[in-house]
Amino acid sequence: MLVLENRATYIRRELQAKVLKLFFAGSLVSDIDDLPRTLYPRKADAIRCCIYKDRAITAYRLMAILGVSIEDEPDDPLPLREYARRALERSTVTEPVLTVIDEGCSACVQNNYFVTNACRGCVARPCSVNCPREAISFQGDRAKIDPAACVNCGRCQGVCPYNAIVYQPVPCEEGCPVGAIKKDDRGREFIDYALCIFCGRCTRACPFGAIMERFQMIDVAKHILADRPVVAMVAPSIVGQFPGALGQTVAGIRQIGFDAVLEVASGADVTAQNEAAEFVERLEKGDAMMGTSCCPAYTEAVRKHAPDFQKYVSSTRTPMSYTAETAAQQYPDAVKVFIGPCIAKKFEGIHDDNVDYVLTYEELGAFLMARGIDTASLEETVFDATTATVHGRGFPVSCGVTGAVEHYIDGQVSVEPVLIDGLKKKGLNQLRAFGKGKAPGNLIEVMSCEGGCICGPGVVSNPKTTQRALKAFLAQADDNPPAGEATP
Amino acid sequence: MSAKVQVQICVGTACHIMGAADLITIEDLLAEPLRDRVEVKGVTCIGLCKDETCGKPPFVIIDGETLSEATLDKVLRCIEQQVQRQVGGR
């Protein structure tokens, strides 16, 4: 499960707010090159080997925050002001949505098994006897694993009578469900985009913060100061992300400068209704099952890693897609910005003509901080023209989508839900197996993030808190009119 | 019995984003003998985030003393010091 309470999160959030503060003060280009130095002045305690490395890595982080793909830049990057200028001039954002700060990668262990000094160099030496690759030799009175020969089978750890062999994970690789993050010949990580599903887990798993999403905050910020109206489309997992009531967060979003704030839960209701109809139709036609379609990391995982399951994935569009379509009709000249917990949505957004930009809640938080907005002190306002019901609003926790779809199926066919909560290697294998035509149920809900969208990499609040907040919100919103019946 | 140590955790937006949400759980982490001596409260934005000379969020005020870049560890240590001061002062 996602744990965000750490220094890497702190640094990332602080830098985002600083960049936007400079932007709104009109001094982004002139002052951004000073940031690394002001954050790590000569007398500061270095986090890494020295303040110069801290400053260099900070500069790379700022590049990612400006939306740069670091891998594409020269070894000796340009001054930050140049990247800031480019960010202010560009009209679109590009793929890939992630970037690796290879200078920041600590090049974690090659092998996951490591002999500690608890080894007593015993006579029995079961580690070396049971090693299938002759990877263990004895140097002095201690076992040593030859990294070139070791295949990470873990047998040595299992047989050591002193528990002297430990398992050392490589956090980013461990987090990646599809083996897309790998070591180069220097032991530093890179992302193989042919395999990557953009779930973003590696970005929050790396203890060095060496993998980042490419932020789109500057792109949105410049539109906020420009003439075209800017519309925010806010995902249902927003509940509990910021202090105060939901209406106060909506007010905060307006105060940032968004001209309209739409509730993506409205689109979620449309997704649920259409998935329900599609489910009934598919089952009547003889399909064995249907998979949900709203999580972009999962649908990308099916496309790249479980193609046999593709035919079962619902062709219904995502809540973001329906909401953006409505927004395009209502506000034809507007810049449309989706705001959610998700990094994979940045990828989905690039491929959706109705979506201009995708921000995470963290980026939204940076806007609030830069604008000096305290949500809890604001007068509540409501979403513009919402048609959302509790069903759409319940999407962002695991089982929420199933519940909503089941509601709209309304007993027409029998639903046997199967839940893959958090896409890992096991879940992928399940999807591959289901692709052969057999599953222990007929409605397959897949959430790439364990716990659902409220546990996405772009959230601000601890999922335990937001889960409670969402529950309370749904209980109180129980009497909302069903989709389609709301007055505009 | 001396007055309780007053712990005010700012839960304004900036402090919340920078980690205050986590700090609120501090009550659960207090050692048993400390619990009755400490009162933990979340308070609305105290405005320190607007002034860079005050340090960085999250802010916590313990018996009038301001902690910036507060972490669970920093806050716990400060509470312990404060309790000791009270006990010693009696």
Interface residues (C-beta under 8 A of the other chain):
Chain A: E5 T9 Y10 R13 E14 A17 F242 P243 G252 E362 G365 A366 L368 M369 G372 I373 D374 T375 A376 S377 V460 S461 N462 T465
Chain B: V11 G12 T13 A14 H16 I17 M18 G19 A21 D22 T44 C45 C49 K50 K56
